[in-house]
């Protein structure tokens, strides 16, 4: 299947230490200086709700959408996995996907995975992007998160929510709960203080899960951080894929110099 007028998508199953990951890859335009984008899903999800963003970015560079162990088409590990372990899996995987550092993009809990990867494996991350990053410690309870997610769900695009529902069913309640606990505990904001890669925080303007004040705070914690707000909700990368991709492409091409916080609407 052609993507963005580029090379066909390939699905790879790659062995890592003790686990296997599934990666959906597009070669991109093939220019030597093109960025390489790696997309990482959130809790309970897979690459599928990132497909629109994947297609948009494929016109610019190679794109790899990852199903982490236990999610999508990647088998569940025999034991629970911490955010640090997921970061180490990504740290092992990224050099297999690209000989040079990548633009690492994470949505929701994926923002935690990529943040910790950038902390633990800085040499493999050229640019960092957090979309709808979690979890605001002021809202880090199961009840608050459930209420916020419920508020979001009723106004997201129907097609996006069908993908979410099917992926949640595939994930299953046991694995979802096992990964929910570390999601609520992980301090993304504190992790960003140790990130050296320039960081872009993206959120939907009406996202009740990753709220405005939290987005401002996240961008301020990264030494080279800024905030981009776009029309949309928690699935902004699905409902506003073109605008989200444009922000990521612009971030990938920015000089790595200190930036004032910028909020674009």
C-alpha positions in Angstrom: 0.0 0.0 0.0 1.6 3.4 -0.9 1.8 5.9 1.9 2.0 9.6 1.2 3.2 8.8 -2.4 6.2 7.0 -0.9 7.4 3.4 -0.6 5.0 0.7 0.6 4.5 0.0 4.2 6.4 -3.1 5.6 5.5 -4.8 8.9 8.6 -6.1 10.7 8.8 -8.4 13.8 12.1 -7.6 15.5 13.6 -9.6 18.4 14.9 -7.6 21.4 16.2 -8.9 24.7 13.6 -11.3 25.9 10.7 -9.8 23.8 9.6 -9.2 20.3 8.3 -5.9 18.9 6.2 -5.3 15.8 7.1 -2.2 13.7 5.2 -0.7 10.8 7.8 0.9 8.5 7.8 3.2 5.5 11.1 4.0 3.8 10.3 7.6 3.0 11.6 9.8 0.1 15.2 8.3 0.4 17.2 11.5 0.7 20.3 11.2 2.8 19.5 14.2 5.0 15.8 13.3 5.7 14.8 12.8 9.3 13.7 9.4 10.6 10.5 9.5 12.7 9.6 6.8 15.3 6.1 6.9 16.6 5.2 5.3 20.0 1.6 4.7 21.1 0.0 5.1 24.5 -1.6 2.8 27.1 -3.7 0.0 25.6 -3.0 1.1 22.1 -1.1 0.1 18.9 0.3 1.8 15.8 -3.2 1.9 14.3 -4.3 5.2 15.7 -1.0 6.7 14.6 -1.5 5.7 10.9 -2.8 9.1 9.8 0.2 10.8 11.3 2.5 8.1 9.9 1.2 8.7 6.4 1.7 12.5 6.7 5.3 12.2 7.9 6.2 9.6 5.3 6.4 12.3 2.6 9.3 13.8 4.6 11.3 10.9 5.9 11.3 7.3 7.0 8.6 6.5 9.5 8.5 3.6 12.0 5.4 3.0 14.1 6.1 0.7 17.0 3.8 -1.8 18.8 5.6 -2.2 22.2 5.7 -5.5 23.9 2.2 -6.4 25.2 0.4 -4.0 22.8 -1.1 -4.4 19.3 0.6 -7.3 17.5 3.6 -7.6 19.8 3.4 -10.6 22.3 3.0 -9.8 26.0 6.1 -10.3 28.1 6.0 -13.0 30.8 6.1 -10.3 33.5 5.0 -6.8 34.0 7.2 -4.1 32.3 8.2 -0.8 33.9 8.5 2.5 32.0 12.3 2.2 32.4 12.2 -1.3 30.8 10.1 0.0 27.9 12.6 2.8 27.5 15.5 0.3 27.3 13.6 -1.7 24.7 13.3 1.5 22.6 17.0 2.2 23.3 17.8 -1.2 21.8 15.3 -0.9 18.9 16.1 2.6 17.6 19.7 1.8 16.3 18.1 -1.2 14.4 15.8 1.3 12.7 18.2 4.1 11.9 22.0 4.5 12.0 21.5 8.1 13.1 19.5 9.6 16.0 15.8 9.8 15.3 12.8 12.1 15.9 11.1 10.2 18.7 7.4 10.9 19.0 5.1 9.5 21.8 1.4 10.0 22.4 -0.2 9.9 25.9 1.6 7.2 27.9 3.9 7.0 24.9 5.1 10.4 25.9 6.4 8.8 29.1 8.1 6.0 27.2 9.9 8.4 24.9 10.9 10.8 27.6 12.5 8.0 29.6 14.2 6.8 26.4 15.7 10.2 25.8 17.0 10.3 29.4 18.5 6.8 29.4 19.6 6.7 25.8 20.3 10.3 24.7 22.6 9.3 21.8 19.7 7.8 19.8 17.3 10.7 20.1 17.8 13.8 17.9 14.5 15.5 18.7 11.7 14.6 21.1 8.0 15.1 20.6 5.3 14.6 23.3 1.7 14.5 22.1 -1.0 14.7 24.8 1.6 13.9 27.5 0.5 12.4 30.8 0.3 12.3 33.8 -0.3 15.6 35.5 0.4 14.7 39.2 -2.5 16.9 40.3 -4.8 14.4 38.4 -2.9 11.2 38.9 -5.7 9.0 40.3 -7.7 6.3 38.6 -10.9 8.2 39.1 -9.7 11.5 37.7 -8.1 9.8 34.7 -11.3 7.8 34.0 -13.5 11.0 34.2 -11.1 12.9 32.0 -11.0 10.1 29.4 -14.8 9.8 29.5 -15.1 13.6 28.8 -12.7 13.2 25.9 -14.3 10.1 24.4 -17.7 11.6 23.8 -16.3 14.3 21.5 -13.6 12.4 19.7 -14.1 11.3 16.0 -16.1 8.1 15.8 -13.5 6.4 13.6 -10.7 7.2 16.1 -12.7 5.9 19.0 -13.4 2.6 17.2 -9.7 2.1 16.8 -9.2 2.8 20.5 -12.0 0.4 21.5 -10.6 -2.5 19.4 -7.1 -1.9 20.7 -8.3 -1.8 24.3 -10.0 -5.2 23.7 -6.9 -6.6 22.2 -4.8 -5.4 25.1 -7.2 -6.8 27.7 -8.0 -5.5 31.2 -5.2 -7.3 33.0 -2.4 -5.8 30.9 -4.1 -2.4 30.9 -4.2 -2.3 34.7 -0.6 -3.5 34.9 0.6 -0.6 32.8 -1.8 1.9 34.4 0.0 1.9 37.7 3.4 3.0 36.3 1.6 5.5 34.1 0.0 7.3 37.1 3.3 7.2 39.1 5.7 8.4 36.4 6.7 12.0 36.6 7.1 13.1 33.0 7.9 16.6 34.0 10.8 15.6 36.2 12.1 13.3 33.5 12.2 16.1 31.0 14.6 18.1 33.1 17.3 15.5 32.2 16.5 15.4 28.4 19.1 17.1 26.2 17.2 16.7 22.9 15.1 19.7 21.8 11.5 18.9 22.9 8.2 19.8 21.4 5.0 19.4 23.5 1.8 19.1 21.4 -1.7 19.1 22.8 -5.2 19.5 21.5 -6.7 22.8 22.6 -9.7 21.0 24.1 -7.9 18.0 25.5 -9.3 17.2 29.0 -6.6 14.5 29.6 -3.5 16.6 28.9 -4.6 20.1 29.9 -3.2 23.5 29.0 -1.5 24.3 32.3 0.2 20.9 32.3 1.3 21.4 28.7 2.9 24.7 29.6 4.6 23.1 32.6 6.0 20.2 30.5 7.4 22.5 27.9 9.0 24.6 30.6 10.8 21.6 32.2 12.7 20.6 29.1 15.9 22.6 28.7 15.0 23.1 25.0 11.2 22.9 25.2 8.3 24.6 23.6 4.5 24.1 23.4 2.3 23.8 20.3 -1.5 23.8 20.8 -3.7 22.7 17.9 -7.5 22.4 17.4 -8.5 19.0 18.7 -8.7 16.8 21.8 -6.6 13.9 23.2 -6.4 12.2 19.8 -5.2 15.4 18.0 -2.7 13.3 16.0 -5.7 11.5 14.5 -8.2 14.3 14.1 -5.6 16.9 13.0 -2.9 14.7 11.5 -1.8 17.2 8.9 -1.3 20.1 11.4 0.4 17.7 13.9 2.8 16.5 11.2 3.5 20.0 10.1 4.5 20.9 13.7 6.7 17.9 14.0 8.4 18.5 10.6 9.1 22.1 11.6 10.5 20.9 15.0 12.7 18.4 13.2 14.3 21.1 11.1 14.9 23.7 13.9 18.4 24.5 15.0 19.3 23.0 18.4 19.5 26.3 20.2 17.8 27.5 23.4 14.2 28.6 22.6 11.8 30.8 24.4 8.6 29.0 25.2 6.2 29.5 22.3 2.5 28.7 22.3 1.1 28.4 18.8 -2.6 28.3 18.1 
